[in-house]
C-alpha cells in the first residue's frame, strides 16, 4: 500500500527529501516503518528517541497501524514561539 | 488562526478583538531576541497540521476561559532580530480570564503546534 512520508526540519536534512510516496506492506505499524527507515537511513538513529510522529496531521503513537493513503510526518521536538 | 510569512499589523489584530461583551483584551507578542550574535531565525511549520492545532487550541481556550474572542498568528520563514514572530490575543468579559487565557495559549502553542526554529 502507498503512504505519503513528509519530513520536517532535521529529518529532511538527514534523509534528503521533503516528501515522498512510498510503498509499504499492508498493516505496517509506525514502529515497523521507523525501523525500516532507520535501516535505509542510518543517520536517523541518533534522532530515534526524540522523533515526533503524526498520521494525517495528528500526533500518533508508535503502535499506530497505517492505512493506504495515510500521510505520515517525522518531526523533531516542537519549538515555535 | 494563521501561519503566514508576511508580517502582521498589531493594530489590525487588536481592532478585531473588540467585542461588546468583553471588558478586557490581553495580547502577547513574541519577537526574535538578540542573543550571542544571532542575526535571524528560520521558522518552519507543518502548515496544515499547525493550522488545525491552532484552531483546536483556540476552541479549547474559548471554552476553558469563557473568552469572547481569541486569535493566534504565527509567522514562518526567515525572521531577523527584533521582528515579530507570534501574536496571541484574547478578549473576555473580565481581565483575569483574558490574562490567564493568553498565557495558557502561548504555552500550548509552544507545546503542540508543529513549528520549528533554527538560528542563522
N, CA and C atoms of all chains as a GROMACS GRO file, in nm:
protein
  603
    1UNK      N    1   0.084  -0.120   0.000
    1UNK     CA    2   0.000   0.000   0.000
    1UNK      C    3   0.088   0.125   0.000
    2UNK      N    4   0.028   0.233  -0.047
    2UNK     CA    5   0.108   0.357  -0.058
    2UNK      C    6   0.074   0.455   0.054
    3UNK      N    7   0.179   0.516   0.107
    3UNK     CA    8   0.160   0.624   0.205
    3UNK      C    9   0.248   0.742   0.163
    4UNK      N   10   0.215   0.858   0.214
    4UNK     CA   11   0.298   0.976   0.186
    4UNK      C   12   0.381   1.006   0.311
    5UNK      N   13   0.511   1.017   0.289
    5UNK     CA   14   0.602   1.045   0.400
    5UNK      C   15   0.644   1.192   0.390
    6UNK      N   16   0.624   1.266   0.498
    6UNK     CA   17   0.664   1.408   0.499
    6UNK      C   18   0.767   1.430   0.609
    7UNK      N   19   0.874   1.501   0.574
    7UNK     CA   20   0.984   1.520   0.668
    7UNK      C   21   1.001   1.668   0.700
    8UNK      N   22   1.029   1.695   0.826
    8UNK     CA   23   1.046   1.833   0.866
    8UNK      C   24   1.179   1.854   0.937
    9UNK      N   25   1.229   1.977   0.919
    9UNK     CA   26   1.350   2.023   0.988
    9UNK      C   27   1.466   1.923   0.972
   10UNK      N   28   1.520   1.876   1.083
   10UNK     CA   29   1.640   1.793   1.078
   10UNK      C   30   1.618   1.661   1.002
   11UNK      N   31   1.494   1.612   1.000
   11UNK     CA   32   1.467   1.486   0.930
   11UNK      C   33   1.479   1.502   0.778
   12UNK      N   34   1.452   1.622   0.730
   12UNK     CA   35   1.470   1.649   0.587
   12UNK      C   36   1.620   1.649   0.554
   13UNK      N   37   1.700   1.708   0.645
   13UNK     CA   38   1.845   1.711   0.624
   13UNK      C   39   1.901   1.569   0.623
   14UNK      N   40   1.857   1.490   0.720
   14UNK     CA   41   1.912   1.356   0.738
   14UNK      C   42   1.873   1.264   0.622
   15UNK      N   43   1.749   1.274   0.574
   15UNK     CA   44   1.703   1.180   0.472
   15UNK      C   45   1.707   1.239   0.330
   16UNK      N   46   1.723   1.369   0.321
   16UNK     CA   47   1.749   1.430   0.190
   16UNK      C   48   1.627   1.455   0.103
   17UNK      N   49   1.508   1.446   0.156
   17UNK     CA   50   1.390   1.484   0.077
   17UNK      C   51   1.283   1.541   0.169
   18UNK      N   52   1.187   1.606   0.104
   18UNK     CA   53   1.082   1.676   0.179
   18UNK      C   54   0.956   1.589   0.188
   19UNK      N   55   0.928   1.522   0.079
   19UNK     CA   56   0.804   1.445   0.071
   19UNK      C   57   0.821   1.334  -0.032
   20UNK      N   58   0.768   1.218  -0.001
   20UNK     CA   59   0.781   1.106  -0.093
   20UNK      C   60   0.666   1.009  -0.072
   21UNK      N   61   0.615   0.952  -0.182
   21UNK     CA   62   0.516   0.846  -0.168
   21UNK      C   63   0.593   0.715  -0.167
   22UNK      N   64   0.568   0.634  -0.064
   22UNK     CA   65   0.642   0.508  -0.054
   22UNK      C   66   0.544   0.391  -0.044
   23UNK      N   67   0.596   0.275  -0.081
   23UNK     CA   68   0.515   0.153  -0.080
   23UNK      C   69   0.555   0.072   0.043
   24UNK      N   70   0.457   0.036   0.125
   24UNK     CA   71   0.487  -0.045   0.244
   24UNK      C   72   0.386  -0.160   0.251
   25UNK      N   73   0.421  -0.268   0.320
   25UNK     CA   74   0.327  -0.381   0.330
   25UNK      C   75   0.202  -0.340   0.407
   26UNK      N   76   0.085  -0.392   0.367
   26UNK     CA   77  -0.038  -0.361   0.441
   26UNK      C   78  -0.023  -0.397   0.588
   27UNK      N   79  -0.081  -0.315   0.674
   27UNK     CA   80  -0.078  -0.344   0.818
   27UNK      C   81   0.048  -0.298   0.889
   28UNK      N   82   0.137  -0.232   0.817
   28UNK     CA   83   0.261  -0.184   0.879
   28UNK      C   84   0.229  -0.085   0.991
   29UNK      N   85   0.301  -0.098   1.102
   29UNK     CA   86   0.283   0.000   1.211
   29UNK      C   87   0.387   0.111   1.194
   30UNK      N   88   0.364   0.220   1.266
   30UNK     CA   89   0.462   0.329   1.263
   30UNK      C   90   0.598   0.279   1.311
   31UNK      N   91   0.593   0.192   1.412
   31UNK     CA   92   0.716   0.136   1.468
   31UNK      C   93   0.796   0.061   1.360
   32UNK      N   94   0.725  -0.022   1.284
   32UNK     CA   95   0.792  -0.100   1.179
   32UNK      C   96   0.843  -0.009   1.068
   33UNK      N   97   0.764   0.092   1.037
   33UNK     CA   98   0.808   0.187   0.934
   33UNK      C   99   0.936   0.258   0.977
   34UNK      N  100   0.937   0.300   1.102
   34UNK     CA  101   1.054   0.371   1.155
   34UNK      C  102   1.178   0.282   1.153
   35UNK      N  103   1.157   0.154   1.189
   35UNK     CA  104   1.268   0.058   1.189
   35UNK      C  105   1.323   0.042   1.047
   36UNK      N  106   1.233   0.033   0.952
   36UNK     CA  107   1.271   0.017   0.812
   36UNK      C  108   1.346   0.142   0.762
   37UNK      N  109   1.296   0.258   0.802
   37UNK     CA  110   1.362   0.382   0.758
   37UNK      C  111   1.501   0.393   0.819
   38UNK      N  112   1.515   0.349   0.944
   38UNK     CA  113   1.646   0.356   1.010
   38UNK      C  114   1.746   0.261   0.945
   39UNK      N  115   1.695   0.151   0.893
   39UNK     CA  116   1.784   0.058   0.822
   39UNK      C  117   1.832   0.122   0.691
   40UNK      N  118   1.739   0.196   0.627
   40UNK     CA  119   1.775   0.262   0.500
   40UNK      C  120   1.857   0.389   0.520
   41UNK      N  121   1.829   0.458   0.630
   41UNK     CA  122   1.897   0.585   0.658
   41UNK      C  123   1.958   0.578   0.798
   42UNK      N  124   2.079   0.520   0.810
   42UNK     CA  125   2.140   0.502   0.943
   42UNK      C  126   2.156   0.634   1.021
   43UNK      N  127   2.161   0.745   0.949
   43UNK     CA  128   2.177   0.874   1.018
   43UNK      C  129   2.051   0.914   1.098
   44UNK      N  130   1.945   0.838   1.080
   44UNK     CA  131   1.822   0.863   1.157
   44UNK      C  132   1.836   0.820   1.303
   45UNK      N  133   1.919   0.719   1.322
   45UNK     CA  134   1.933   0.654   1.452
   45UNK      C  135   1.946   0.752   1.571
   46UNK      N  136   2.037   0.852   1.563
   46UNK     CA  137   2.050   0.942   1.679
   46UNK      C  138   1.923   1.020   1.712
   47UNK      N  139   1.828   1.025   1.617
   47UNK     CA  140   1.706   1.103   1.639
   47UNK      C  141   1.588   1.015   1.682
   48UNK      N  142   1.616   0.886   1.698
   48UNK     CA  143   1.509   0.790   1.728
   48UNK      C  144   1.431   0.827   1.856
   49UNK      N  145   1.506   0.866   1.959
   49UNK     CA  146   1.442   0.891   2.088
   49UNK      C  147   1.358   1.019   2.087
   50UNK      N  148   1.390   1.112   1.998
   50UNK     CA  149   1.321   1.241   2.006
   50UNK      C  150   1.218   1.262   1.894
   51UNK      N  151   1.208   1.167   1.803
   51UNK     CA  152   1.118   1.189   1.688
   51UNK      C  153   0.971   1.200   1.732
   52UNK      N  154   0.902   1.297   1.673
   52UNK     CA  155   0.758   1.308   1.692
   52UNK      C  156   0.693   1.257   1.564
   53UNK      N  157   0.587   1.178   1.581
   53UNK     CA  158   0.522   1.119   1.465
   53UNK      C  159   0.379   1.169   1.454
   54UNK      N  160   0.338   1.195   1.331
   54UNK     CA  161   0.199   1.233   1.309
   54UNK      C  162   0.144   1.151   1.194
   55UNK      N  163   0.018   1.112   1.206
   55UNK     CA  164  -0.052   1.045   1.097
   55UNK      C  165  -0.175   1.130   1.064
   56UNK      N  166  -0.183   1.167   0.939
   56UNK     CA  167  -0.294   1.252   0.894
   56UNK      C  168  -0.311   1.376   0.982
   57UNK      N  169  -0.202   1.441   1.008
   57UNK     CA  170  -0.197   1.568   1.079
   57UNK      C  171  -0.241   1.561   1.225
   58UNK      N  172  -0.222   1.446   1.284
   58UNK     CA  173  -0.246   1.434   1.427
   58UNK      C  174  -0.134   1.351   1.490
   59UNK      N  175  -0.091   1.387   1.610
   59UNK     CA  176   0.016   1.311   1.675
   59UNK      C  177  -0.029   1.166   1.690
   60UNK      N  178   0.066   1.075   1.667
   60UNK     CA  179   0.029   0.934   1.669
   60UNK      C  180   0.133   0.855   1.747
   61UNK      N  181   0.086   0.749   1.813
   61UNK     CA  182   0.179   0.664   1.888
   61UNK      C  183   0.245   0.566   1.791
   62UNK      N  184   0.356   0.515   1.837
   62UNK     CA  185   0.437   0.425   1.757
   62UNK      C  186   0.362   0.296   1.720
   63UNK      N  187   0.258   0.266   1.798
   63UNK     CA  188   0.181   0.142   1.775
   63UNK      C  189   0.074   0.158   1.665
   64UNK      N  190   0.058   0.280   1.616
   64UNK     CA  191  -0.046   0.306   1.515
   64UNK      C  192  -0.027   0.219   1.391
   65UNK      N  193  -0.135   0.158   1.346
   65UNK     CA  194  -0.131   0.076   1.225
   65UNK      C  195  -0.167   0.166   1.107
   66UNK      N  196  -0.082   0.166   1.007
   66UNK     CA  197  -0.103   0.258   0.895
   66UNK      C  198  -0.202   0.201   0.793
   67UNK      N  199  -0.265   0.296   0.722
   67UNK     CA  200  -0.360   0.256   0.618
   67UNK      C  201  -0.324   0.323   0.487
   68UNK      N  202  -0.372   0.265   0.380
   68UNK     CA  203  -0.350   0.318   0.246
   68UNK      C  204  -0.381   0.468   0.241
   69UNK      N  205  -0.288   0.543   0.183
   69UNK     CA  206  -0.312   0.687   0.164
   69UNK      C  207  -0.280   0.774   0.285
   70UNK      N  208  -0.235   0.712   0.395
   70UNK     CA  209  -0.202   0.793   0.514
   70UNK      C  210  -0.088   0.890   0.485
   71UNK      N  211  -0.093   1.002   0.554
   71UNK     CA  212   0.017   1.098   0.548
   71UNK      C  213   0.093   1.088   0.680
   72UNK      N  214   0.216   1.041   0.671
   72UNK     CA  215   0.298   1.021   0.790
   72UNK      C  216   0.406   1.130   0.796
   73UNK      N  217   0.417   1.196   0.911
   73UNK     CA  218   0.519   1.301   0.925
   73UNK      C  219   0.618   1.265   1.033
   74UNK      N  220   0.746   1.289   1.004
   74UNK     CA  221   0.854   1.274   1.102
   74UNK      C  222   0.899   1.415   1.140
   75UNK      N  223   0.893   1.444   1.269
   75UNK     CA  224   0.922   1.580   1.314
   75UNK      C  225   1.011   1.579   1.438
   76UNK      N  226   1.097   1.678   1.450
   76UNK     CA  227   1.175   1.690   1.574
   76UNK      C  228   1.087   1.754   1.682
   77UNK      N  229   1.134   1.759   1.807
   77UNK     CA  230   1.055   1.824   1.912
   77UNK      C  231   1.014   1.966   1.871
   78UNK      N  232   0.893   2.001   1.906
   78UNK     CA  233   0.836   2.130   1.867
   78UNK      C  234   0.908   2.246   1.934
   79UNK      N  235   0.920   2.356   1.861
   79UNK     CA  236   0.990   2.470   1.920
   79UNK      C  237   0.958   2.602   1.857
   80UNK      N  238   0.828   2.633   1.846
   80UNK     CA  239   0.791   2.762   1.788
   80UNK      C  240   0.787   2.871   1.894
   81UNK      N  241   0.727   2.982   1.859
   81UNK     CA  242   0.709   3.095   1.952
   81UNK      C  243   0.831   3.182   1.961
   82UNK      N  244  -0.676   3.209   1.306
   82UNK     CA  245  -0.565   3.120   1.332
   82UNK      C  246  -0.485   3.106   1.203
   83UNK      N  247  -0.366   3.156   1.202
   83UNK     CA  248  -0.292   3.154   1.076
   83UNK      C  249  -0.144   3.128   1.099
   84UNK      N  250  -0.086   3.066   0.997
   84UNK     CA  251   0.059   3.058   0.985
   84UNK      C  252   0.088   3.137   0.858
   85UNK      N  253   0.171   3.235   0.866
   85UNK     CA  254   0.195   3.317   0.746
   85UNK      C  255   0.338   3.370   0.741
   86UNK      N  256   0.383   3.400   0.619
   86UNK     CA  257   0.518   3.453   0.601
   86UNK      C  258   0.521   3.603   0.632
   87UNK      N  259   0.417   3.671   0.585
   87UNK     CA  260   0.418   3.818   0.597
   87UNK      C  261   0.397   3.864   0.742
   88UNK      N  262   0.440   3.986   0.766
   88UNK     CA  263   0.423   4.048   0.897
   88UNK      C  264   0.273   4.072   0.922
   89UNK      N  265   0.239   4.089   1.050
   89UNK     CA  266   0.100   4.120   1.082
   89UNK      C  267   0.094   4.258   1.148
   90UNK      N  268  -0.020   4.323   1.133
   90UNK     CA  269  -0.040   4.453   1.196
   90UNK      C  270  -0.105   4.431   1.333
   91UNK      N  271  -0.032   4.470   1.438
   91UNK     CA  272  -0.083   4.453   1.574
   91UNK      C  273  -0.214   4.531   1.590
   92UNK      N  274  -0.213   4.651   1.531
   92UNK     CA  275  -0.330   4.738   1.541
   92UNK      C  276  -0.454   4.670   1.480
   93UNK      N  277  -0.432   4.610   1.365
   93UNK     CA  278  -0.544   4.546   1.297
   93UNK      C  279  -0.595   4.424   1.377
   94UNK      N  280  -0.499   4.346   1.429
   94UNK     CA  281  -0.538   4.229   1.509
   94UNK      C  282  -0.618   4.274   1.630
   95UNK      N  283  -0.567   4.378   1.698
   95UNK     CA  284  -0.634   4.424   1.820
   95UNK      C  285  -0.770   4.484   1.790
   96UNK      N  286  -0.782   4.551   1.678
   96UNK     CA  287  -0.912   4.609   1.640
   96UNK      C  288  -1.015   4.498   1.625
   97UNK      N  289  -0.969   4.383   1.578
   97UNK     CA  290  -1.060   4.269   1.558
   97UNK      C  291  -1.100   4.201   1.688
   98UNK      N  292  -1.034   4.238   1.797
   98UNK     CA  293  -1.063   4.173   1.926
   98UNK      C  294  -1.173   4.244   2.004
   99UNK      N  295  -1.202   4.365   1.963
   99UNK     CA  296  -1.304   4.443   2.037
   99UNK      C  297  -1.438   4.373   2.024
  100UNK      N  298  -1.501   4.353   2.139
  100UNK     CA  299  -1.629   4.283   2.140
  100UNK      C  300  -1.716   4.348   2.248
  101UNK      N  301  -1.840   4.377   2.216
  101UNK     CA  302  -1.926   4.444   2.315
  101UNK      C  303  -1.940   4.367   2.446
  102UNK      N  304  -1.923   4.234   2.440
  102UNK     CA  305  -1.938   4.153   2.562
  102UNK      C  306  -1.808   4.146   2.643
  103UNK      N  307  -1.700   4.199   2.585
  103UNK     CA  308  -1.569   4.189   2.651
  103UNK      C  309  -1.532   4.319   2.722
  104UNK      N  310  -1.476   4.304   2.841
  104UNK     CA  311  -1.426   4.420   2.912
  104UNK      C  312  -1.274   4.423   2.915
  105UNK      N  313  -1.211   4.321   2.857
  105UNK     CA  314  -1.065   4.312   2.860
  105UNK      C  315  -1.012   4.245   2.734
  106UNK      N  316  -0.903   4.301   2.682
  106UNK     CA  317  -0.831   4.237   2.572
  106UNK      C  318  -0.685   4.229   2.614
  107UNK      N  319  -0.630   4.107   2.614
  107UNK     CA  320  -0.490   4.088   2.651
  107UNK      C  321  -0.417   4.026   2.533
  108UNK      N  322  -0.296   4.079   2.506
  108UNK     CA  323  -0.222   4.022   2.394
  108UNK      C  324  -0.078   3.991   2.435
  109UNK      N  325  -0.019   3.896   2.364
  109UNK     CA  326   0.122   3.864   2.382
  109UNK      C  327   0.185   3.868   2.242
  110UNK      N  328   0.300   3.933   2.231
  110UNK     CA  329   0.372   3.934   2.104
  110UNK      C  330   0.511   3.878   2.128
  111UNK      N  331   0.546   3.774   2.055
  111UNK     CA  332   0.680   3.715   2.066
  111UNK      C  333   0.766   3.772   1.954
  112UNK      N  334   0.891   3.808   1.988
  112UNK     CA  335   0.981   3.865   1.887
  112UNK      C  336   1.115   3.791   1.889
  113UNK      N  337   1.195   3.809   1.785
  113UNK     CA  338   1.328   3.745   1.780
  113UNK      C  339   1.423   3.827   1.867
  114UNK      N  340   1.478   3.758   1.968
  114UNK     CA  341   1.566   3.823   2.066
  114UNK      C  342   1.712   3.819   2.020
  115UNK      N  343   1.783   3.930   2.044
  115UNK     CA  344   1.925   3.940   2.010
  115UNK      C  345   2.006   3.860   2.113
  116UNK      N  346   2.070   3.754   2.067
  116UNK     CA  347   2.145   3.667   2.159
  116UNK      C  348   2.272   3.618   2.092
  117UNK      N  349   2.382   3.627   2.157
  117UNK     CA  350   2.509   3.571   2.110
  117UNK      C  351   2.532   3.592   1.959
  118UNK      N  352   2.514   3.713   1.915
  118UNK     CA  353   2.544   3.743   1.775
  118UNK      C  354   2.448   3.683   1.675
  119UNK      N  355   2.333   3.640   1.723
  119UNK     CA  356   2.231   3.584   1.634
  119UNK      C  357   2.180   3.692   1.538
  120UNK      N  358   2.162   3.654   1.411
  120UNK     CA  359   2.114   3.752   1.313
  120UNK      C  360   1.967   3.731   1.281
  121UNK      N  361   1.930   3.604   1.272
  121UNK     CA  362   1.791   3.574   1.234
  121UNK      C  363   1.757   3.432   1.277
  122UNK      N  364   1.629   3.401   1.269
  122UNK     CA  365   1.583   3.265   1.295
  122UNK      C  366   1.496   3.220   1.178
  123UNK      N  367   1.523   3.100   1.130
  123UNK     CA  368   1.437   3.042   1.026
  123UNK      C  369   1.328   2.961   1.094
  124UNK      N  370   1.205   2.999   1.068
  124UNK     CA  371   1.090   2.925   1.123
  124UNK      C  372   1.029   2.838   1.014
  125UNK      N  373   1.006   2.713   1.050
  125UNK     CA  374   0.944   2.620   0.956
  125UNK      C  375   0.821   2.559   1.023
  126UNK      N  376   0.715   2.545   0.948
  126UNK     CA  377   0.592   2.487   1.005
  126UNK      C  378   0.540   2.375   0.917
  127UNK      N  379   0.475   2.281   0.980
  127UNK     CA  380   0.396   2.180   0.908
  127UNK      C  381   0.261   2.249   0.894
  128UNK      N  382   0.249   2.327   0.788
  128UNK     CA  383   0.139   2.423   0.774
  128UNK      C  384   0.000   2.368   0.806
  129UNK      N  385  -0.035   2.259   0.736
  129UNK     CA  386  -0.173   2.208   0.750
  129UNK      C  387  -0.201   2.164   0.894
  130UNK      N  388  -0.105   2.091   0.952
  130UNK     CA  389  -0.126   2.043   1.088
  130UNK      C  390  -0.122   2.159   1.187
  131UNK      N  391  -0.033   2.254   1.163
  131UNK     CA  392  -0.021   2.369   1.254
  131UNK      C  393  -0.152   2.447   1.257
  132UNK      N  394  -0.213   2.465   1.140
  132UNK     CA  395  -0.342   2.538   1.136
  132UNK      C  396  -0.450   2.462   1.212
  133UNK      N  397  -0.453   2.331   1.194
  133UNK     CA  398  -0.554   2.251   1.265
  133UNK      C  399  -0.532   2.258   1.416
  134UNK      N  400  -0.405   2.249   1.458
  134UNK     CA  401  -0.374   2.253   1.602
  134UNK      C  402  -0.408   2.391   1.660
  135UNK      N  403  -0.378   2.496   1.584
  135UNK     CA  404  -0.410   2.631   1.632
  135UNK      C  405  -0.560   2.647   1.650
  136UNK      N  406  -0.633   2.592   1.556
  136UNK     CA  407  -0.778   2.602   1.563
  136UNK      C  408  -0.834   2.527   1.684
  137UNK      N  409  -0.780   2.406   1.708
  137UNK     CA  410  -0.820   2.328   1.825
  137UNK      C  411  -0.792   2.405   1.954
  138UNK      N  412  -0.670   2.464   1.960
  138UNK     CA  413  -0.631   2.538   2.080
  138UNK      C  414  -0.722   2.657   2.104
  139UNK      N  415  -0.755   2.726   1.994
  139UNK     CA  416  -0.843   2.842   2.007
  139UNK      C  417  -0.978   2.800   2.066
  140UNK      N  418  -1.032   2.692   2.011
  140UNK     CA  419  -1.162   2.644   2.061
  140UNK      C  420  -1.154   2.603   2.208
  141UNK      N  421  -1.044   2.535   2.243
  141UNK     CA  422  -1.028   2.494   2.383
  141UNK      C  423  -1.015   2.615   2.475
  142UNK      N  424  -0.940   2.716   2.430
  142UNK     CA  425  -0.920   2.836   2.512
  142UNK      C  426  -1.051   2.911   2.533
  143UNK      N  427  -1.130   2.922   2.426
  143UNK     CA  428  -1.257   2.994   2.434
  143UNK      C  429  -1.348   2.927   2.536
  144UNK      N  430  -1.352   2.793   2.531
  144UNK     CA  431  -1.438   2.717   2.620
  144UNK      C  432  -1.388   2.724   2.766
  145UNK      N  433  -1.258   2.699   2.781
  145UNK     CA  434  -1.199   2.688   2.914
  145UNK      C  435  -1.202   2.821   2.992
  146UNK      N  436  -1.174   2.932   2.920
  146UNK     CA  437  -1.165   3.061   2.990
  146UNK      C  438  -1.285   3.152   2.959
  147UNK      N  439  -1.385   3.095   2.892
  147UNK     CA  440  -1.506   3.170   2.855
  147UNK      C  441  -1.473   3.302   2.784
  148UNK      N  442  -1.392   3.287   2.680
  148UNK     CA  443  -1.348   3.407   2.606
  148UNK      C  444  -1.457   3.451   2.508
  149UNK      N  445  -1.453   3.577   2.475
  149UNK     CA  446  -1.542   3.624   2.370
  149UNK      C  447  -1.473   3.607   2.233
  150UNK      N  448  -1.341   3.631   2.231
  150UNK     CA  449  -1.264   3.609   2.108
  150UNK      C  450  -1.122   3.564   2.142
  151UNK      N  451  -1.060   3.493   2.048
  151UNK     CA  452  -0.919   3.454   2.064
  151UNK      C  453  -0.856   3.442   1.926
  152UNK      N  454  -0.732   3.483   1.916
  152UNK     CA  455  -0.662   3.471   1.788
  152UNK      C  456  -0.514   3.441   1.810
  153UNK      N  457  -0.458   3.362   1.719
  153UNK     CA  458  -0.312   3.338   1.719
  153UNK      C  459  -0.264   3.350   1.574
  154UNK      N  460  -0.161   3.429   1.554
  154UNK     CA  461  -0.096   3.433   1.422
  154UNK      C  462   0.051   3.403   1.445
  155UNK      N  463   0.104   3.304   1.375
  155UNK     CA  464   0.246   3.268   1.388
  155UNK      C  465   0.310   3.281   1.251
  156UNK      N  466   0.426   3.343   1.247
  156UNK     CA  467   0.493   3.361   1.118
  156UNK      C  468   0.590   3.247   1.089
  157UNK      N  469   0.622   3.229   0.962
  157UNK     CA  470   0.726   3.132   0.923
  157UNK      C  471   0.820   3.199   0.825
  158UNK      N  472   0.932   3.132   0.797
  158UNK     CA  473   1.033   3.190   0.710
  158UNK      C  474   1.142   3.253   0.794
  159UNK      N  475   1.229   3.333   0.727
  159UNK     CA  476   1.342   3.394   0.800
  159UNK      C  477   1.303   3.524   0.867
  160UNK      N  478   1.320   3.529   0.999
  160UNK     CA  479   1.283   3.649   1.074
  160UNK      C  480   1.407   3.703   1.145
  161UNK      N  481   1.431   3.831   1.123
  161UNK     CA  482   1.550   3.896   1.179
  161UNK      C  483   1.527   3.938   1.325
  162UNK      N  484   1.640   3.964   1.394
  162UNK     CA  485   1.632   4.012   1.533
  162UNK      C  486   1.538   4.132   1.540
  163UNK      N  487   1.447   4.129   1.635
  163UNK     CA  488   1.352   4.239   1.654
  163UNK      C  489   1.220   4.220   1.582
  164UNK      N  490   1.218   4.127   1.486
  164UNK     CA  491   1.092   4.107   1.412
  164UNK      C  492   0.990   4.032   1.495
  165UNK      N  493   0.864   4.056   1.464
  165UNK     CA  494   0.756   3.987   1.534
  165UNK      C  495   0.744   3.843   1.481
  166UNK      N  496   0.725   3.750   1.573
  166UNK     CA  497   0.712   3.609   1.538
  166UNK      C  498   0.568   3.561   1.554
  167UNK      N  499   0.510   3.597   1.668
  167UNK     CA  500   0.378   3.543   1.702
  167UNK      C  501   0.296   3.647   1.779
  168UNK      N  502   0.166   3.645   1.755
  168UNK     CA  503   0.076   3.725   1.839
  168UNK      C  504  -0.037   3.635   1.888
  169UNK      N  505  -0.065   3.647   2.018
  169UNK     CA  506  -0.178   3.578   2.078
  169UNK      C  507  -0.264   3.688   2.140
  170UNK      N  508  -0.392   3.688   2.110
  170UNK     CA  509  -0.479   3.789   2.171
  170UNK      C  510  -0.608   3.722   2.216
  171UNK      N  511  -0.652   3.761   2.335
  171UNK     CA  512  -0.774   3.704   2.392
  171UNK      C  513  -0.861   3.816   2.448
  172UNK      N  514  -0.989   3.809   2.420
  172UNK     CA  515  -1.080   3.904   2.487
  172UNK      C  516  -1.179   3.825   2.570
  173UNK      N  517  -1.212   3.884   2.686
  173UNK     CA  518  -1.301   3.818   2.782
  173UNK      C  519  -1.379   3.925   2.856
  174UNK      N  520  -1.488   3.884   2.922
  174UNK     CA  521  -1.564   3.983   2.998
  174UNK      C  522  -1.478   4.052   3.105
  175UNK      N  523  -1.385   3.975   3.167
  175UNK     CA  524  -1.302   4.033   3.274
  175UNK      C  525  -1.154   4.004   3.250
  176UNK      N  526  -1.066   4.089   3.304
  176UNK     CA  527  -0.924   4.081   3.271
  176UNK      C  528  -0.855   3.952   3.319
  177UNK      N  529  -0.900   3.900   3.432
  177UNK     CA  530  -0.835   3.782   3.490
  177UNK      C  531  -0.834   3.666   3.389
  178UNK      N  532  -0.948   3.640   3.331
  178UNK     CA  533  -0.960   3.530   3.233
  178UNK      C  534  -0.877   3.561   3.108
  179UNK      N  535  -0.880   3.687   3.066
  179UNK     CA  536  -0.806   3.725   2.945
  179UNK      C  537  -0.656   3.703   2.964
  180UNK      N  538  -0.603   3.744   3.080
  180UNK     CA  539  -0.461   3.724   3.109
  180UNK      C  540  -0.426   3.574   3.115
  181UNK      N  541  -0.507   3.502   3.189
  181UNK     CA  542  -0.482   3.357   3.205
  181UNK      C  543  -0.485   3.286   3.070
  182UNK      N  544  -0.585   3.318   2.991
  182UNK     CA  545  -0.603   3.252   2.862
  182UNK      C  546  -0.486   3.282   2.769
  183UNK      N  547  -0.440   3.405   2.771
  183UNK     CA  548  -0.331   3.445   2.683
  183UNK      C  549  -0.204   3.365   2.717
  184UNK      N  550  -0.176   3.354   2.846
  184UNK     CA  551  -0.057   3.280   2.890
  184UNK      C  552  -0.071   3.131   2.856
  185UNK      N  553  -0.189   3.077   2.880
  185UNK     CA  554  -0.215   2.935   2.850
  185UNK      C  555  -0.198   2.908   2.701
  186UNK      N  556  -0.254   2.997   2.620
  186UNK     CA  557  -0.247   2.976   2.475
  186UNK      C  558  -0.105   2.977   2.420
  187UNK      N  559  -0.024   3.072   2.463
  187UNK     CA  560   0.113   3.077   2.407
  187UNK      C  561   0.192   2.955   2.457
  188UNK      N  562   0.167   2.911   2.579
  188UNK     CA  563   0.237   2.793   2.630
  188UNK      C  564   0.197   2.669   2.550
  189UNK      N  565   0.069   2.656   2.519
  189UNK     CA  566   0.021   2.541   2.441
  189UNK      C  567   0.075   2.546   2.298
  190UNK      N  568   0.079   2.665   2.240
  190UNK     CA  569   0.133   2.681   2.105
  190UNK      C  570   0.274   2.624   2.099
  191UNK      N  571   0.353   2.658   2.201
  191UNK     CA  572   0.492   2.611   2.204
  191UNK      C  573   0.503   2.461   2.225
  192UNK      N  574   0.397   2.401   2.280
  192UNK     CA  575   0.400   2.257   2.308
  192UNK      C  576   0.347   2.172   2.193
  193UNK      N  577   0.237   2.215   2.131
  193UNK     CA  578   0.168   2.123   2.039
  193UNK      C  579   0.154   2.169   1.893
  194UNK      N  580   0.197   2.290   1.863
  194UNK     CA  581   0.183   2.334   1.723
  194UNK      C  582   0.315   2.308   1.650
  195UNK      N  583   0.311   2.224   1.545
  195UNK     CA  584   0.436   2.183   1.480
  195UNK      C  585   0.507   2.296   1.404
  196UNK      N  586   0.590   2.366   1.479
  196UNK     CA  587   0.672   2.474   1.424
  196UNK      C  588   0.812   2.456   1.482
  197UNK      N  589   0.912   2.476   1.399
  197UNK     CA  590   1.050   2.460   1.444
  197UNK      C  591   1.130   2.583   1.406
  198UNK      N  592   1.235   2.609   1.486
  198UNK     CA  593   1.320   2.722   1.451
  198UNK      C  594   1.466   2.679   1.445
  199UNK      N  595   1.539   2.750   1.360
  199UNK     CA  596   1.683   2.729   1.351
  199UNK      C  597   1.750   2.864   1.347
  200UNK      N  598   1.855   2.876   1.429
  200UNK     CA  599   1.927   3.003   1.433
  200UNK      C  600   2.011   3.019   1.309
  201UNK      N  601   2.020   3.144   1.263
  201UNK     CA  602   2.100   3.172   1.142
  201UNK      C  603   2.220   3.257   1.182
   0.00000   0.00000   0.00000
